């Protein structure tokens, strides 16, 4: 839970942070897709963080493997 103070009133806000990891089923956001290619769902194969702290994931799509930045992907199902 995260508490946010608004004036003299206190409001509690809860949220869940999704952490991507190898084995997760993902979908690319429309803004990250190449036009004309049906990406469908993909599986996270690998990840790395660059020198600037940006996290990238290697995704196996049905047509090929590609690297995507964390903010370009949405988790559909977590590998447990």
N, C-alpha and C positions, 0 to 999 in steps of 0.2 A: 504494500500500500504506500502511496505517496500522498503526503498532506500538502495542500496548497492554501496559503493564507490570503484571503481576500478582505482587505480592510480589517475589521475586527471579527469577521466571521471565518470559521474554519471549515473547509470542504475536503472530504477524503475522496481521492481518485484512485482506482485500481487499474492496472494494466498488465499485460503479459508480453514479454519480449521473446520473439521467436528467434532461436539461434539455429542457423543452418549447419548441417554437418554431413559428412560423407554417407551416402545411402539414402538421403532424403529424396522424395519425389517432388519436383519443382515445375513451375510454369514460368515462362518469360513474360514480363509485362509487354504490352503492345508497342510501347515506345522503344523497346530494345530489340524488337524483331526486324529481320530483313523482309522487305515487301515481297510478297509472292511465295513465301516459304511457310509451310504448315509445320510449326515446331511441335505441337502437341505437348506431351509431358516428357520430362527428362529426369535422369538420375544423377545426383551429385557424385562425382568420382574422386575429386581431389580439390584442394584449396591451397592458397598461399596469400600472404600479406606482403605488399610491396613496401618500399622504403618510406612512402608517404602515409602508411597505415591503412591503405585501401585493401579490402579483402576481396579476392577473386575466387571463383569456383569453376572447375572444369565440369561441364555437363555433357552427358551422352544423350543426344536427341536421336530420333529414329533415322535422321538423314546424315548426321555427323557429330563429332565432338567439338565443343567450342568453350571458350573462357568467357565468363560473364562477371561483372561486378555484383557485389551483394545486393545493391539497391535495384538491380535489373531483374531480380528473381523473386518469386513468391512461393513459399513452401505450401505444398498441397497435402503431403502426408509425411510425418516424421518417422524415420527409422528408429525403432526402440530397441 
